[in-house]
Amino acid sequence: MSKKSIKKRIISLICLSIAFSIVIFTYTKLFINNGNYKISFSSPYADNKQVVKDNLENKNVGLDEVLKLREYYENNDIVGKLVIEGTNINEPILKGNDNSYYLNHNAYGNYQAEGSIYEDYRTSIGDKKILIFGHSSPGWDVPFNELEKYYDKNFYDNHKIISIYSEQGIDTYEIFSVYVETSDFTYMNLLISDDTYNEYLKKYQSNSMYQTDVEVNDGDNILILQTCSNHPKYSNYKKKYLLVIGKKIKEEENKWKKY
């Protein structure tokens, strides 16, 4: 074999290796955490109806998932798991005695600036209204960076279902509003009278960046995911929180029974 042929073969092998590495990097994300790691895969879209169907048929899986996570992280502050299919959000939900501790502590209970995904200490999974927080930052590799993709309506259309695993089973939420709040933080209020609850829901819906065609009423339980917004449009605001709000899907709802 001539030197020229050997050189060409070497170049081809190098190019092939680079291409293979790019493919692996695209579909695989490695999270490093105190010497432990997990690999998570993300797909470009999720079958919303299939996610709802699977959740309804496998409600007993919730408790098993929570127990496994508590054992893995050796932390009984884990109250659930948050999953949005087709994204990198597949994370334990922590809950402390306040809303500060897990802002800068990981699921092992160790200090880490990136913090955890955590539930408002005033609520419990299954309540009429629950809030879940997490950091988002272009400088950090954190799960809630994925929420920034909801600025795109097409992304919403393919990822509109949020699953919450807990000791009670699996609760499924359909996102009905996405917006950035810069001044009115009353969404943090939990003591809302029945007379005004529907007004709050309509306000969340009307604030949405785009129409979702999801009906909400005062009989709905809701979930609010909150993270900091990194959208350039809101860069001059001191406080700017991206809110992704969903309503709990009832098993009897017709639109999800027809598969």
N, C-alpha and C positions, 0 to 999 in steps of 0.2 A: 504494500500500500504506500502510495507516494505521500510526502510530507503535506502536500496541498490537500489530499483527501483526508488525512488524519486531522488537519486543522479544521476542515469543514465539519467533520464528525463531532469534534470537541465543541465547536460553536453550536451545533444543533442540539447536543446534549445539554448545554448550558441554557439555551433558550427554552427547551422542554422543561427543565427543572424550575426555571423562573415562572413559567406559565402554570405549572402544577402548584407552586407555592402561592401564587395569586389566587387560584381557585380555592385552596384550603383556607387562606386568610379571609376570603369573602364569605364563606359559609360557616366558618368556625370562629368563635370569640372566646378568648381565654381570660378568665378572671383570677387574679392572684390574691390570696387572702391568708396572711400569716402562715405561709408554707402550704396551705391547702388550696385546691383549685377545683373548678368545675368548668366543663365545656358546655356551652349552650348554642343551639342552632336556631337560625331565624329564616323564615321563608317569606317571599314577597307578599303573600296574602293569606288570609284565613277563611275557611268556609264557615261563615257566621252561623248558618242554620245547623250545620253538623256539630259545631261547638255546643250550641244550645241543647241539641238532642243528646249528645254524649253526657253533658252535665246532668240532665234530667234522669238518664238511665244509670248513672254511676254516683248517685249522691252519697252513698256510704263510703266512698273513697276519701272523702274530706278528712275524717278523723284519722285514718291511717297516715295520710300525708303529713298532718300536723305532728303526730307522734314521731314519725321518722325524722322530721326537721328538728324537733326538740332534742332528739337523741344525737343527731349528727352535730349540731352546734352546741350541745350541752347547755341549753338555755330554755327555761320554762316561760320566758317572756314572749316566746313565739306563739301567736294566737291564730295564725292562718298562713295562707299562701296566696299571692296575687299573680294571676296569669292573664296575659293577653296573647292569644295564639297568633303566630306569624311575626312576633317581635321578640326582643331579648328580655321582656318582662316576665319572669318566672321566678319570683322571689319570696322568701319568708316575710311575713308581716310581724313586726315587733310591736310591743306595747309596754310602756313604762309607767311610772307614777306621775309623769308630767310629759310635756311636749318638747322637752329640751334634751333629755338624756340620749335618745337614739338619733338626735340630730347630728351627733358626732361620735356615735359608738356603733360598731358593726354587730352582726348577728351573734358573734361569739361573746359580746359584752365588752370587747376591747375598744379603747379609744381609736378612732379613725375619722379623719376630717370629713370624708365622704358620707359618713353616717349610714343609716339603714332606711328601708321602707317601713314606715311605722304608722300605727293607728292612733288617732286622737285618744288620749287617756280617758276622756270623758264619755266615750262611746264604746259599744260592744258590737261585734259582728252580729248582724241580724236586727239591729235597731232600725227605727224608722229612717234615721239619717246617720250615716257614718262618714268620717273624713279620714283620708290616708295621705300622708306626706312623704316627700322624698326630694333629695337634691337633684338639680339639673345644672350642668355646667359644661361648656365646650372644652374646658381644661381637664375634666374628669371623665373617666369611663364608668358612668353610673347608669343604672337601668332607666331612670326617669328621663334621660336624654331622649328616649324613644317617644315620649309624649309630645315633643316638639314637632314630630311628623304629622300630628293631627291638625296643623295649620292647613294641610292639604286635604281637600274634600275627598279626593280619590283614595287617600290613605284611610280616611274614616270609613268610607264605604266598604273597604275590605277588612277592617279591624274594629268593628263597632261593638264587639262583645267583650266584657270583662268578667272573669271568673274569680270568685273568692272561695277558697277551700278553708273549712273550719271544722271544729269538733261537731258542729251540727250538720255538716254535709257540704254541698257545693251550692253557693248562691250565684246566680247569673244576672248580670246587669247589661242593659242595652244603652249605649251612650246617646244622649239626646241633646247635649250642649257642649260646646267647646269655645272658650273665650279667655281673654286676659283681663284680670281685674287690677285696677291701679288705685282705686279710691274707696270703693264701697265693700267693706269686709264683713258685712252682716251675714254672709254665707257661713261664717264661723259660729253663728248663734245656733244653739240647740234647743232652747226653750221657745218654741214657736207654737202659737195657739192654732187649733184646728181651723179657726176662721181665716187666718192669714197664710196657712201652709200652702194652699193652692196659689195664692198670689206670688209667693216666693218661687214656686215651680215655674210659673209663667214668666217671671222675670229672668230666671236662669235660661229658659228657652229662648226668650226674645233677645237676650244678650249674645246668643251663639253667633259665631263667625259665618255660619252657613246654616241653611235649613236642613233639618234631619228627618222631618215628617214622622217623628216619634211622638205619640200622644202621651201626655202626663196628666195626672189628676191627684186629688188629695188623698187617694187611697194607695198611692205608690210609695214604696221605700226607695230612698236614693243613696247613692255613693258619690262622694266628691274626691277626686284625686287632685292634689295640689302640688305644684312645683314652681320654681322660679322661671320666668320667661326669659329666653335669650334672643327673642325676636328683635331685629334692629329697630322696628317701628316703636318699641317701648323703651329704648335704651336711655332716654332722658328721665324716666320715672324712677324714683327711689325705690318704690315698692311696685312690683309687677308680677302677679302670680297667674300662671297658666292653670286653668281649671278644666278638667275633663269630668263631666257629670253624667252619670248613668242612672237609670231606674231599674229596679229589680223586676225580672220577668216572672210573671206568675205562670204556674204550670198550665192553667186553663186558658191562657191567651191563645186565641185562634190562629193568629198570624204565625206562631211558632209551632203549632201542632200539625201544620200541613207541610210535610217534607216531600 
